Structure formats: C-alpha cells, structure tokens
Amino acid sequence: MSAIYPLRQQWLGNIRGDLLSGIVVALALIPEAIAFSIIAGVDPRVGLYASFCIAVIIAIAGGRPGMISAATGAMALVMVTLVREHGIQ
C-alpha cells in the first residue's frame, strides 16, 4: 500500500491545477500550430493534427515540468525546407 501512495499523489495530487494548465496550453497551442504550419507551407490541419498527436504522446509517456512539446519557430523554419524538398509525407 505504501508503494501506491506516492504514485497516486504524483498523478492525482493537483488535479485542478493540472486541468487548468492543460486547458491554457491547449488554447495557446491552436493558433501557434496554425501559424507555424502556414510558415512551413502545409495545410493548417496538418499542424493541428501533429500538435495534438505530440500532446497525447507526451501525456501518456509522461513529461517533465517545463518540457516544451509544442511547435516552435525553429522547427517551422526547418520544416519549410524539408516540406519543399521531400513533401509532407
């Protein structure tokens, strides 16, 4: 029983704060993903799908405090060349 308590505290210790921060990040991620997909020259839906998939994978695999798992300007600049040369696939 004592081995389960730290795990429960880690996952369920701050539900209100975790939900609020998740909602704020999700709302901030939408325009960011759309903007960076336009910069990269792909359909905005591609950016939204990719950002959603990354967020779900990080949520399941477990992230760290302060971990950046969203689209960034540097990735958008790299993606422009990759999409132009190799396509979306």
MIDOSE-1310 file (N, C-alpha, C; in nm, 2 decimals, decimal comma, always signed):
residues 89
msai	+0,08/-0,12/+0,00/+0,00/+0,00/+0,00/+0,09/+0,13/+0,00; +0,20/+0,12/+0,07/+0,28/+0,24/+0,07/+0,35/+0,27/-0,06; +0,37/+0,17/-0,15/+0,43/+0,20/-0,28/+0,33/+0,26/-0,37; +0,20/+0,24/-0,35/+0,10/+0,30/-0,43/+0,07/+0,45/-0,40
yplr	+0,09/+0,49/-0,27/+0,05/+0,62/-0,23/+0,14/+0,73/-0,31; +0,27/+0,71/-0,32/+0,34/+0,82/-0,39/+0,30/+0,83/-0,54; +0,27/+0,71/-0,60/+0,23/+0,72/-0,74/+0,09/+0,79/-0,75; +0,00/+0,76/-0,66/-0,13/+0,82/-0,66/-0,11/+0,97/-0,63
qqwl	-0,03/+1,01/-0,54/+0,00/+1,15/-0,51/+0,06/+1,22/-0,63; +0,14/+1,16/-0,70/+0,21/+1,22/-0,82/+0,10/+1,24/-0,93; +0,02/+1,14/-0,96/-0,08/+1,16/-1,07/-0,20/+1,24/-1,03; -0,25/+1,23/-0,91/-0,38/+1,29/-0,87/-0,36/+1,40/-0,76
gnir	-0,24/+1,44/-0,74/-0,21/+1,54/-0,63/-0,26/+1,68/-0,66; -0,27/+1,72/-0,79/-0,30/+1,86/-0,82/-0,40/+1,86/-0,94; -0,51/+1,79/-0,93/-0,60/+1,78/-1,05/-0,65/+1,91/-1,10; -0,69/+2,00/-1,01/-0,74/+2,13/-1,05/-0,63/+2,21/-1,13
gdll	-0,51/+2,22/-1,08/-0,40/+2,29/-1,14/-0,36/+2,22/-1,27; -0,36/+2,09/-1,28/-0,32/+2,02/-1,40/-0,43/+2,04/-1,51; -0,56/+2,03/-1,47/-0,66/+2,06/-1,58/-0,66/+2,20/-1,63; -0,64/+2,30/-1,54/-0,63/+2,44/-1,58/-0,51/+2,46/-1,67
sgiv	-0,40/+2,41/-1,63/-0,28/+2,43/-1,72/-0,30/+2,36/-1,85; -0,36/+2,25/-1,85/-0,38/+2,18/-1,98/-0,47/+2,25/-2,07; -0,58/+2,31/-2,02/-0,67/+2,39/-2,10/-0,60/+2,52/-2,15; -0,52/+2,58/-2,07/-0,45/+2,70/-2,12/-0,35/+2,67/-2,23
vala	-0,28/+2,56/-2,21/-0,18/+2,52/-2,31/-0,25/+2,48/-2,44; -0,36/+2,41/-2,43/-0,43/+2,37/-2,55/-0,49/+2,49/-2,62; -0,54/+2,59/-2,55/-0,59/+2,71/-2,62/-0,48/+2,79/-2,68; -0,36/+2,79/-2,62/-0,25/+2,86/-2,68/-0,19/+2,79/-2,80
lipe	-0,20/+2,65/-2,80/-0,14/+2,57/-2,90/-0,21/+2,58/-3,03; -0,34/+2,61/-3,03/-0,42/+2,61/-3,16/-0,36/+2,72/-3,25; -0,36/+2,85/-3,21/-0,31/+2,95/-3,31/-0,16/+2,93/-3,34; -0,08/+2,88/-3,25/+0,06/+2,85/-3,27/+0,08/+2,74/-3,38
aiaf	+0,00/+2,64/-3,37/+0,01/+2,53/-3,47/-0,03/+2,57/-3,60; -0,14/+2,65/-3,61/-0,18/+2,70/-3,74/-0,08/+2,79/-3,80; -0,03/+2,88/-3,72/+0,07/+2,98/-3,78/+0,20/+2,91/-3,83; +0,25/+2,82/-3,75/+0,37/+2,75/-3,79/+0,35/+2,66/-3,91
siia	+0,23/+2,60/-3,92/+0,20/+2,52/-4,04/+0,19/+2,60/-4,17; +0,14/+2,72/-4,15/+0,14/+2,82/-4,27/+0,28/+2,86/-4,31; +0,36/+2,88/-4,21/+0,50/+2,92/-4,23/+0,57/+2,80/-4,30; +0,54/+2,68/-4,26/+0,61/+2,56/-4,32/+0,55/+2,53/-4,46
gvdp	+0,44/+2,59/-4,50/+0,38/+2,57/-4,63/+0,29/+2,45/-4,64; +0,24/+2,41/-4,53/+0,15/+2,29/-4,53/+0,01/+2,34/-4,48; -0,09/+2,25/-4,50/-0,23/+2,28/-4,46/-0,23/+2,30/-4,31; -0,30/+2,40/-4,26/-0,31/+2,41/-4,11/-0,36/+2,29/-4,04
rvgl	-0,44/+2,21/-4,10/-0,49/+2,09/-4,04/-0,37/+1,99/-4,00; -0,27/+1,99/-4,09/-0,15/+1,91/-4,06/-0,09/+1,95/-3,93; -0,07/+2,08/-3,91/-0,01/+2,13/-3,79/-0,10/+2,10/-3,67; -0,23/+2,11/-3,68/-0,32/+2,08/-3,57/-0,31/+1,93/-3,53
yasf	-0,31/+1,85/-3,63/-0,31/+1,70/-3,61/-0,17/+1,67/-3,54; -0,06/+1,72/-3,60/+0,07/+1,69/-3,54/+0,08/+1,74/-3,40; +0,03/+1,86/-3,37/+0,04/+1,91/-3,23/-0,05/+1,83/-3,14; -0,16/+1,79/-3,18/-0,25/+1,70/-3,10/-0,18/+1,57/-3,07
ciav	-0,12/+1,51/-3,17/-0,06/+1,38/-3,15/+0,06/+1,39/-3,06; +0,14/+1,50/-3,07/+0,25/+1,52/-2,98/+0,20/+1,53/-2,84; +0,10/+1,61/-2,82/+0,04/+1,64/-2,68/-0,01/+1,51/-2,62; -0,07/+1,42/-2,70/-0,13/+1,30/-2,64/-0,01/+1,20/-2,61
iiai	+0,09/+1,19/-2,69/+0,20/+1,11/-2,67/+0,28/+1,15/-2,54; +0,30/+1,28/-2,53/+0,37/+1,33/-2,41/+0,28/+1,31/-2,28; +0,15/+1,32/-2,30/+0,06/+1,30/-2,18/+0,06/+1,15/-2,14; +0,07/+1,06/-2,23/+0,07/+0,92/-2,20/+0,21/+0,88/-2,15
aggr	+0,31/+0,92/-2,22/+0,45/+0,88/-2,19/+0,50/+0,95/-2,06; +0,45/+1,07/-2,03/+0,49/+1,14/-1,92/+0,59/+1,25/-1,95; +0,57/+1,37/-1,92/+0,66/+1,48/-1,95/+0,73/+1,52/-1,82; +0,80/+1,63/-1,83/+0,87/+1,69/-1,72/+0,82/+1,83/-1,70
pgmi	+0,83/+1,89/-1,58/+0,79/+2,03/-1,57/+0,88/+2,12/-1,66; +0,81/+2,21/-1,73/+0,88/+2,30/-1,82/+0,92/+2,24/-1,95; +0,87/+2,12/-1,98/+0,91/+2,05/-2,11/+0,83/+2,11/-2,22; +0,90/+2,14/-2,33/+0,84/+2,20/-2,45/+0,81/+2,09/-2,55
saat	+0,68/+2,07/-2,58/+0,65/+1,96/-2,67/+0,56/+2,01/-2,78; +0,55/+2,14/-2,80/+0,46/+2,20/-2,90/+0,55/+2,25/-3,01; +0,48/+2,31/-3,11/+0,56/+2,36/-3,23/+0,64/+2,48/-3,18; +0,75/+2,50/-3,24/+0,84/+2,62/-3,21/+0,88/+2,68/-3,34
gama	+0,92/+2,80/-3,33/+0,97/+2,88/-3,45/+1,08/+2,81/-3,52; +1,17/+2,75/-3,45/+1,29/+2,69/-3,51/+1,25/+2,56/-3,59; +1,15/+2,49/-3,54/+1,10/+2,37/-3,61/+1,03/+2,42/-3,74; +0,96/+2,53/-3,73/+0,89/+2,57/-3,85/+0,98/+2,61/-3,96
lvmv	+1,09/+2,67/-3,92/+1,19/+2,71/-4,03/+1,26/+2,59/-4,09; +1,28/+2,48/-4,01/+1,34/+2,36/-4,06/+1,24/+2,29/-4,15; +1,12/+2,29/-4,11/+1,01/+2,22/-4,18/+0,99/+2,28/-4,32; +1,01/+2,41/-4,34/+1,00/+2,47/-4,47/+1,08/+2,40/-4,57
tlvr	+1,21/+2,38/-4,54/+1,30/+2,32/-4,64/+1,26/+2,17/-4,65; +1,23/+2,10/-4,54/+1,20/+1,96/-4,55/+1,08/+1,94/-4,64; +0,97/+2,02/-4,61/+0,85/+2,00/-4,69/+0,87/+2,03/-4,84; +0,95/+2,14/-4,87/+0,97/+2,18/-5,00/+1,05/+2,07/-5,08
ehgi	+1,15/+2,00/-5,01/+1,23/+1,90/-5,08/+1,17/+1,76/-5,08; +1,10/+1,73/-4,98/+1,05/+1,59/-4,96/+0,90/+1,57/-4,96; +0,83/+1,68/-4,95/+0,68/+1,67/-4,94/+0,64/+1,65/-4,80; +0,51/+1,64/-4,77/+0,45/+1,63/-4,64/+0,48/+1,49/-4,58
q	+0,48/+1,39/-4,67/+0,50/+1,25/-4,62/+0,63/+1,24/-4,56
